[in-house]
């Protein structure tokens, strides 16, 4: 129902903007059209923000349900926003291992595919570490340490933890 109402509201916004373009500023209805257009735009903006927040909440709830392990934080918190997630490769002593990063407005969750599932089809992840962003940093490793054919290495660290990652997908890093 919401998308249909929002679609109608968007059409009203376009209609009012079209009317404003065709109405001379000296016309008696110009100021009323202008005010109506501004109000419809404000309502549309408010609805867009509510939809965005709802999608963020749904995404965070989905992530919360897919994480397992002893260090899983409560993801749903006031003010916290989902930003993005992505698969990366963690640089380890013997070989690189696939990991998952979940980035929120105030923290980064580092997880691995659940060991009871195949890595390629993992739908749940074991939480390995939670890094608060407040005291953390991300650094791109200098070019002379790069692995050919992969994105630059990047180091995520704070006072207690330092993790080194790369991605085969150049777009994932940006």
C-alpha positions as CSV (number, residue, x, y, z in Angstrom):
1,X,0.0,0.0,0.0
2,X,2.8,2.4,0.9
3,X,4.5,2.3,-2.6
4,X,1.1,3.1,-4.3
5,X,0.5,6.0,-2.0
6,X,4.0,7.2,-2.5
7,X,3.7,6.8,-6.2
8,X,0.6,9.0,-6.2
9,X,2.3,11.6,-4.0
10,X,5.3,11.7,-6.4
11,X,2.8,12.3,-9.3
12,X,1.2,15.2,-7.3
13,X,4.7,16.6,-6.7
14,X,5.5,16.5,-10.5
15,X,2.1,18.0,-11.3
16,X,2.6,20.9,-9.0
17,X,6.1,21.5,-10.2
18,X,4.8,21.5,-13.8
19,X,2.0,23.9,-12.9
20,X,4.6,26.2,-11.2
21,X,6.7,26.3,-14.4
22,X,3.6,27.3,-16.5
23,X,2.4,29.9,-14.0
24,X,3.6,33.4,-14.0
25,X,4.9,34.7,-10.6
26,X,2.4,37.5,-10.8
27,X,-0.6,35.1,-11.0
28,X,-2.8,35.1,-7.9
29,X,-2.4,31.3,-7.4
30,X,1.4,31.2,-7.8
31,X,2.2,31.6,-4.1
32,X,-0.4,28.9,-3.1
33,X,1.0,26.5,-5.8
34,X,4.5,27.2,-4.6
35,X,3.5,26.5,-0.9
36,X,1.6,23.4,-1.9
37,X,4.6,22.2,-3.9
38,X,7.0,22.8,-1.0
39,X,4.6,20.9,1.4
40,X,4.3,17.9,-1.0
41,X,8.1,17.8,-1.4
42,X,8.5,17.9,2.4
43,X,6.1,15.0,2.9
44,X,7.8,13.0,0.1
45,X,11.1,13.6,1.7
46,X,9.8,12.5,5.1
47,X,8.3,9.3,3.5
48,X,11.6,8.6,1.7
49,X,13.5,8.8,5.0
50,X,11.0,6.6,6.8
51,X,11.3,4.0,4.0
52,X,15.1,4.2,4.1
53,X,15.1,3.7,7.9
54,X,12.6,0.8,7.6
55,X,14.9,-0.9,5.0
56,X,17.9,-0.3,7.3
57,X,16.0,-1.9,10.2
58,X,15.0,-4.9,8.1
59,X,18.6,-5.4,6.9
60,X,20.0,-5.2,10.5
61,X,17.4,-7.7,11.7
62,X,18.3,-10.0,8.9
63,X,22.0,-9.7,9.8
64,X,21.2,-10.2,13.5
65,X,19.4,-13.5,12.6
66,X,22.3,-14.7,10.4
67,X,25.0,-14.2,13.0
68,X,26.0,-16.9,15.5
69,X,28.7,-17.3,18.1
70,X,29.5,-16.0,21.5
71,X,30.5,-12.5,20.6
72,X,27.4,-11.5,18.6
73,X,26.5,-7.9,19.6
74,X,22.9,-6.6,19.7
75,X,22.7,-5.0,16.3
76,X,19.4,-3.3,16.7
77,X,20.2,-0.1,18.7
78,X,18.9,3.4,18.7
79,X,20.7,5.6,16.2
80,X,22.6,2.7,14.5
81,X,22.4,2.6,10.8
82,X,23.3,-0.2,8.4
83,X,25.8,1.0,5.8
84,X,27.0,-2.0,3.8
85,X,28.3,-5.5,3.9
86,X,30.7,-7.5,1.7
87,X,32.9,-10.5,1.3
88,X,36.6,-10.0,1.7
89,X,39.7,-12.2,2.0
90,X,41.5,-12.1,5.4
91,X,45.3,-12.4,5.1
92,X,46.3,-15.2,7.4
93,X,49.7,-16.9,8.0
94,X,49.2,-19.9,5.6
95,X,46.6,-18.7,3.1
96,X,43.9,-16.1,2.7
97,X,40.5,-17.0,4.1
98,X,37.0,-15.8,3.1
99,X,35.4,-13.5,5.6
100,X,32.3,-11.2,5.8
101,X,32.3,-7.6,7.0
102,X,29.2,-5.9,8.2
103,X,29.6,-2.1,8.5
104,X,27.2,0.0,10.6
105,X,27.3,3.7,11.5
106,X,29.2,2.9,14.8
107,X,30.7,-0.5,14.5
108,X,32.2,-3.1,12.1
109,X,31.5,-6.8,12.5
110,X,34.0,-9.3,11.2
111,X,32.6,-12.8,10.7
112,X,33.4,-16.1,8.9
113,X,31.0,-18.4,7.1
114,X,29.4,-20.8,9.5
115,X,31.7,-23.8,9.7
116,X,28.7,-26.2,9.5
117,X,27.8,-24.8,6.1
118,X,29.6,-24.8,2.7
119,X,31.6,-21.5,2.3
120,X,30.0,-20.8,-1.1
121,X,26.4,-21.1,0.1
122,X,26.8,-19.9,3.7
123,X,23.7,-18.1,4.9
124,X,24.8,-17.8,8.5
125,X,28.1,-16.4,9.8
126,X,30.0,-16.9,13.0
127,X,30.8,-13.6,14.6
128,X,34.6,-13.3,15.2
129,X,35.1,-9.8,16.3
130,X,33.2,-6.5,16.8
131,X,35.2,-3.3,16.3
132,X,33.7,0.0,17.6
133,X,34.4,2.6,14.9
134,X,35.1,5.3,17.4
135,X,38.6,4.1,18.2
136,X,39.3,2.2,15.0
137,X,41.1,3.1,11.8
138,X,41.3,1.9,8.2
139,X,44.6,2.2,6.3
140,X,45.4,1.2,2.8
141,X,48.6,-0.7,2.6
142,X,51.3,0.8,0.4
143,X,51.4,-0.3,-3.3
144,X,54.6,-2.3,-2.9
145,X,52.8,-4.8,-0.6
146,X,49.9,-5.4,-3.0
147,X,49.0,-8.8,-4.4
148,X,48.7,-8.9,-8.2
149,X,45.1,-9.1,-9.5
150,X,43.4,-8.1,-6.3
151,X,42.4,-4.8,-4.7
152,X,44.8,-3.0,-2.4
153,X,45.3,-4.5,1.0
154,X,43.6,-2.6,3.8
155,X,44.2,-2.8,7.5
156,X,41.5,-2.4,10.1
157,X,42.7,-1.8,13.6
158,X,42.1,-0.5,17.0
159,X,43.9,-0.7,20.4
160,X,43.3,-4.5,20.7
161,X,43.0,-5.8,17.1
162,X,44.6,-5.5,13.8
163,X,43.1,-7.3,10.7
164,X,44.5,-7.3,7.1
165,X,42.0,-7.8,4.2
166,X,41.8,-7.6,0.4
167,X,39.0,-8.2,-2.1
168,X,39.1,-9.8,-5.6
169,X,36.2,-7.5,-6.5
170,X,37.5,-3.9,-7.0
171,X,34.0,-2.4,-6.5
172,X,33.7,-4.0,-3.0
173,X,36.6,-1.9,-1.7
174,X,35.1,1.5,-2.7
